Amino acid sequence: MNEDKNIYNGFISGNVLKIIACITMLVDHIGWILLPEVIVFRAIGRISMPLFAFTFGEGCHYTRSKGRHFALVFGMGIATSAAMSLVMGEIYGNILITFSFSALIIYSIDGLKKYAFSHNRRGTALCSLALAASLALATAVCCFAPAEIDYGIAGVTLPVCVRLFDFRSFGADGALASLYHPATVFLLFFVNLLVLSAVYGILQFLCILSMLPIAAYSGRRGKFKLKGLFYTFYPAHLLLIAGIYLILNPAYLSGLF
């Protein structure tokens, strides 16, 4: 495998992108739960998911323990989605469930690239089967299962765009290696955002504004390891907002049981 070379020349680290995503997600969920009549909160929040998707796609490439990473994302997704489903009165899979499918697809593609360039036929065949199974599972759950999965199949494919053309890290050179370029990454990501926006309505088109900080991405994580903080923030901010809602609406809790 070739040494990973940074293709980005911006000034915003991955940590900063995640902090922006966390802040805008908090604003979005305040609008969703506490102030649904204030549309500007939901408008601001549209840029959160693409920022998380971009950094998640990058993170899947660099994570050392893919199994543990998937278990963390999926486990937290199941726990938080179960609580949200109870409150909402319907089966709901939040963004962590969406990204769990993304991780399975990304890991399958990375394995396929790795074994294909090392001429390992058995590994190539197994990863091809894993990719087909991951795509089929994501499509079945997002498109046909009686559950609402956050952002659907378009949300699943968004993190996949980030490293899809990265053949260089797996041994490619020449024209194939040159496909992995900021222009191709941003274009593919942008097209996926357009598809997602077309599915989820006119307000969702504001998510395109997320391309501004993404275009300034430096390709570097940042000085500190904040991975644990970001995964803690998701359930913590939901609990905080839900607690405030119950304080303001004490009769709601009794209506659930």
N, C-alpha and C positions, 0 to 999 in steps of 0.2 A: 504494500500500500504506500502510495506516495505521501510525502509530508504535506499536511494540509497548509495551503497558502491562502492568506487573507485576500479576498478580491475587493473588499470594500475600502473606501477612502474617506468616510464621513467622520463626524465628531461626536456622535451620540452612541454610548455604549449600550450593550444589551440590558444592563441593570437599569439604566435611565429609561429605556423603552418600557420595561416592566413596571417601573414606578409610575410612569405616565398612564399605563394601562390600568394599574390598581386605582389611581385617583379617579380616572374617568369611569371605571366600573363602579366605584363607590357612588359617584354622582348619579350614574344610570340607575342603580338599584334603590337609591333614595327616591328618585323619581318614580320608579316602578311600584314600590311598596308604600312609601309615605306620602308622596306628592304626585299622584298620577295625573292630576289636572295641569301640572306645569310641564309642558312638552319640551321645554328647553333642556331639562335634565336628561330626558331620553335622547335628545339630539346630541348632546355632548357625549353621552355614553356610547354612541355608535362607533367611535374610533377605538374603543377598548378591545373588543374581541379580535380585530385584525392584528393589533400589536401583540396580544398574547399568542395568537396563531403563528406569527412570524418568529417570535422568540422561542416558542415551543418547537417549531421545526428546526431551528438552529440547535436547541438543547438536545433533541433526539439524536443528532449527529455526534455530539460530544459526550453524551452520557456513557459511563464505563459499564454500568450494570443495567442493561436494558430490561432484564426481567424484573429487577427491583423497582426500576423507574416506572414500568407499566403497572406493577402491582400498587404502587403508591398512588398514581393518578386514578386508576380504575377503582381502587378501594375507597378513596376519598369521594370519587364520583358517585359510587353506589350509596355511601352513607349520606351524603348531602342531598342526593336526588330522592332518596327514600323519605327524608324529612320534608323536602319541598313537595313531593307527591302527596303526602299526608295533608299538608296545608292547602294545596291547590285542589285536592279532590280528584286528581287524574294522574295517570302514570306519566312521569316526566323525567327525562334524562338531561341533566344540565351540561354545561360546556366541558366538564371534566370527562363525562361519558363520550362526548363528541371527540375530544382529543385522545381518548383511549383508542378509538378506532383509527385515528390518524397515526398513532404510535405503531400499531400493528402493521399498517401499510408501509410506513417509513422503514421500519426494521426489516420487513420483507424485501423491500426494494434495495436497501443497503446490502443485505445479504446476497441478493441476486447479483448486484454489481461486483461485490467482493469475489464470489465464486466464479462468475463468468470471466473476469479478467485474470483469475489464477488458473483457469481451465480445469476447474473441479466440476465434473459433470454431475456427480451425485449431489453436491451442495447446490448447484444451479437448479437442478430438478426439484429439490426439496423447497428451496426458496421460491421457485415459481409456483409451486402448489400452495405455499404459505401466502403468497401474494394474492392468488386467485381466491383462496378461502377468506382472507381478510377483506377483500373487496366485496365478495358475496355477502359476508356477514354484515358489513357496514351498510350495504345497499338494502338488505332485507330488513334490518332493524330501523334504519332511517326512513325508508320509503314504504314499507309494508306492515310493520309491526304496529299494534294498537298503543303506541306510546309517542309522545312528542319529544323528539330529540333536538336539543338546542342547535339551531342553524342547519339542521339536516345534513344531507350528503355534501352540500356545498361547503358547510363548515368543516366536515371531515377532510375534504381535499385541500383546504387552504394551507395548513401547515406542510402538506406534502409538496407543495409548489416550491418551497424554500430551497431544498437541496435536490430536487428532481433531476436537474441537469448537471449535478456534480459527479462527473465521471473521473475527474482528475485525482480525487482523493483515493480512488480505488485502482489506480494504475494506468489510466488512459493518458494519451498525449495527443498532440496534433489538433486536428479539427474537432475531434470529440471532446477533448479537454477544454477547448476554447468556448464550448457551449455554456460552460459555467461562468457567467459574467453578470455583473450587477444589472445590466440592461435586460437580459433574458429573465433573471430572477424577478425583477420588478414588473416586467411586462406580464409574465405568467401569473404573478400574484394579483396584479391589477385586473386582469381578465376574470380571474376567479371571484374577485370582489364584485365585479359588474354582474356576474351570474347570480351571486348570492343576493345582491341588492334587487335584482329583477324579480327574484322569488319572494322576498320579504317586504316589498313595498317601498314607497318613495322616500320615507324617512331614512331607510337603511342606506340609501345612496350617500348619505353623509359619511359613511365608513370610508369612503374614498379619500377623505382628508387624512386618514392614517398614513397614507403614502408619503406625506411630508416628513414626519419624523423617521419613517422607515428608510426613505431615500438618504437620510443623513446618518445612517447606521455605520459605525466604525468597524464592525466585524469583531469586536472585542467584548468580552463579558463585562469588564469593569474591575475595579480594584478589589472589591469584597465579594465573598461567596454568600449570596443572599437567596439561594434556592429555597432553603427551608422557610425563610420569612415569607416568600411569595406564596408557597403552598399553604402556609398557615393563615395568610390574609384572607383567602377565599371563604373558608367556613367561618372565620372570626367576624368578618364584616357582615355576613348574612345573619349570624346570631345577634350581633349588636343592633342591626336595623330591625330584625324581628322582635327583639326585646323592647325597643322603643315603640314599635307598632302596638304591641300588647299592652304597654303602659297607657297608650293613648286610646286603645280600644279594648278594654278588659272583657267585654262581653263576647269578643270573637273567640277566645279560647274555649269558653263553655259551649259554644256552638259547634265545636269540632267533635265533641263526645256526647 
